[in-house]
């Protein structure tokens, strides 16, 4: 019994998929069967929002702002700078997450007449 190296099996698999690719692409293109005309359309949709209240951005921004504010000043000024950094960072983090959640994504939809 002859053993085939893994590389030959891999090459044979890639070749089989490459040959099947044009046939699969032909089937997924525009078609008109039984009076229907189908086509693909690019559609802009809003991205799914997982953190509606923007808690992640607010907390992360607050932590980073607090850490940066803690590096400034000394004594009671250091406490004020830490608090101001935390508040400013929380606001900035919330706005950054809000901007990221407003982005859209392009999807391909199949439509038939």
CORSULZI-V707058 format. One record per residue. N is the residue number from 1. RES is the residue in one small letter. SS is DSSP state (H for helix, E for strand, C for the rest). PHI is phi as a letter, one per 30 degrees, with the letter a starting at -180 (999 if undefined). Layout:
n->N res->RES ss->SS phi->PHI
n->N res->RES ss->SS phi->PHI
This chain:
n->1 res->x ss->C phi->999
n->2 res->x ss->C phi->c
n->3 res->x ss->C phi->c
n->4 res->x ss->C phi->c
n->5 res->x ss->C phi->d
n->6 res->x ss->H phi->e
n->7 res->x ss->H phi->d
n->8 res->x ss->H phi->d
n->9 res->x ss->H phi->d
n->10 res->x ss->H phi->d
n->11 res->x ss->H phi->d
n->12 res->x ss->H phi->d
n->13 res->x ss->H phi->d
n->14 res->x ss->H phi->d
n->15 res->x ss->H phi->d
n->16 res->x ss->H phi->d
n->17 res->x ss->H phi->d
n->18 res->x ss->H phi->d
n->19 res->x ss->H phi->d
n->20 res->x ss->H phi->d
n->21 res->x ss->H phi->e
n->22 res->x ss->H phi->d
n->23 res->x ss->H phi->d
n->24 res->x ss->H phi->d
n->25 res->x ss->H phi->d
n->26 res->x ss->H phi->d
n->27 res->x ss->H phi->d
n->28 res->x ss->H phi->d
n->29 res->x ss->C phi->d
n->30 res->x ss->C phi->d
n->31 res->x ss->E phi->b
n->32 res->x ss->E phi->b
n->33 res->x ss->E phi->c
n->34 res->x ss->C phi->h
n->35 res->x ss->C phi->i
n->36 res->x ss->E phi->c
n->37 res->x ss->E phi->c
n->38 res->x ss->E phi->c
n->39 res->x ss->E phi->a
n->40 res->x ss->E phi->c
n->41 res->x ss->E phi->b
n->42 res->x ss->E phi->d
n->43 res->x ss->E phi->b
n->44 res->x ss->E phi->d
n->45 res->x ss->E phi->b
n->46 res->x ss->E phi->d
n->47 res->x ss->C phi->d
n->48 res->x ss->C phi->d
n->49 res->x ss->C phi->c
n->50 res->x ss->C phi->c
n->51 res->x ss->C phi->c
n->52 res->x ss->C phi->d
n->53 res->x ss->C phi->c
n->54 res->x ss->C phi->h
n->55 res->x ss->H phi->d
n->56 res->x ss->H phi->d
n->57 res->x ss->H phi->d
n->58 res->x ss->H phi->d
n->59 res->x ss->H phi->d
n->60 res->x ss->H phi->d
n->61 res->x ss->H phi->d
n->62 res->x ss->H phi->d
n->63 res->x ss->H phi->d
n->64 res->x ss->H phi->d
n->65 res->x ss->H phi->d
n->66 res->x ss->H phi->d
n->67 res->x ss->H phi->d
n->68 res->x ss->H phi->d
n->69 res->x ss->H phi->d
n->70 res->x ss->H phi->d
n->71 res->x ss->C phi->d
n->72 res->x ss->C phi->c
n->73 res->x ss->C phi->i
n->74 res->x ss->C phi->a
n->75 res->x ss->C phi->i
n->76 res->x ss->H phi->d
n->77 res->x ss->H phi->d
n->78 res->x ss->H phi->d
n->79 res->x ss->H phi->d
n->80 res->x ss->H phi->d
n->81 res->x ss->H phi->d
n->82 res->x ss->H phi->d
n->83 res->x ss->H phi->d
n->84 res->x ss->H phi->d
n->85 res->x ss->H phi->d
n->86 res->x ss->H phi->d
n->87 res->x ss->H phi->d
n->88 res->x ss->H phi->d
n->89 res->x ss->H phi->d
n->90 res->x ss->H phi->d
n->91 res->x ss->H phi->d
n->92 res->x ss->H phi->d
n->93 res->x ss->H phi->d
n->94 res->x ss->H phi->d
n->95 res->x ss->H phi->d
n->96 res->x ss->H phi->d
n->97 res->x ss->H phi->d
n->98 res->x ss->H phi->d
n->99 res->x ss->H phi->d
n->100 res->x ss->H phi->d
n->101 res->x ss->H phi->d
n->102 res->x ss->C phi->d
n->103 res->x ss->C phi->d
n->104 res->x ss->E phi->c
n->105 res->x ss->E phi->b
n->106 res->x ss->E phi->c
n->107 res->x ss->E phi->b
n->108 res->x ss->E phi->c
n->109 res->x ss->E phi->c
n->110 res->x ss->E phi->c
n->111 res->x ss->E phi->b
n->112 res->x ss->E phi->b
n->113 res->x ss->C phi->c
